[in-house]
Amino acid sequence: RRYTSSRASIILEIGSNISKCGRAGEGLPRWTMQTPPHITDLLTNWAARGADHVVDSDLHSYLRTLLIQHLHCAPDGKTVWLCYNVNPCEALLQRLCTLLTHRFKAKQVIPVCNQLSVVYLTGTLTGVVVDCGWAESRCAPTVDGYLLPTAATYVSLGAKHLLAALRPLVTAAAPADTLSLEHLLPYAPSALTHQALAHVFPEYEGLAHCLLDCLLVCELAVRVVVVGNVVLCGGLVGVPGFRERFMGAVLEVGCQHKYKPLAALLPKLQLALPVGNPSQLAWMGASLTASIHAASSVLPPSATKSAH
């Protein structure tokens, strides 16, 4: 269902592969599009390149394409919730906020971390998110609604690596210019998909290390509460058999001596399964967060407390 209020906030997520935009209170983004290569390069290499006139022009043009041409919603006077990943490039985040407020006249821009908002979809405020992105996967814990960025871990494995391994195996009618793993999977038989997975993610060890290293960095009190709500999100999670393979790898890698402090917790590890497309969970979490934020300003305190 669409939230039809003209005052609804805008939810904007600019990913390195896919960008999404829509209105707060809706279950899915209204518009999803491939992020142009020059924007991906800009976002990835921002720290080295820095801001200049050309950069501002590119970002402004892309934001206008997303918001005005596709979403058909000018940000004038509205709140924009800007999705970002844990430990972002602060300069880039600040520049996007400045463009949205000064050029597009947004009332305010509220950055919301993907790894935090996804936890809300499980109905709790505590958990650990394993976000399997396009170029890398990241893991970050949240306790009582507070993100712990110092415990975040990363691994350079993502959907693009599986896409590169899977494409040569798909000799049927798959379009040569398919850039999305989600669009390529229907052309790949299950056996080929698992063959590619085994080649790119042997026993899923890299992703398993990402989660276990994150838990290892956390204090004991944090480990105990987050291990019961492990949330998987990102395009890779939609691959058939992903959850089972991932869980098996975590239990196998967890037997290594390095992870001995986690031995008593691993049997209690539980995967949460939020309803929705795994590649859109971050956007959905931001939409939920914005809705609760809006409700807190119009509902009585008792109703707001119940919503939270």
Helices and strands as residue ranges (DSSP letters): E 10-14, E 18-23, E 31-34, H 37-44, H 46-49, H 53-64, I 65-70, E 79-84, H 90-98, I 99-103, E 108-113, H 114-120, E 127-132, E 137-143, E 146-147, G 149-151, E 153-155, H 159-166, G 167-169, H 181-184, G 185-187, H 190-200, G 202-204, H 205-217, H 220-226, E 230-233, G 235-238, H 242-253, G 257-262, G 266-268, E 271-272, G 278-280, H 281-295, H 301-307
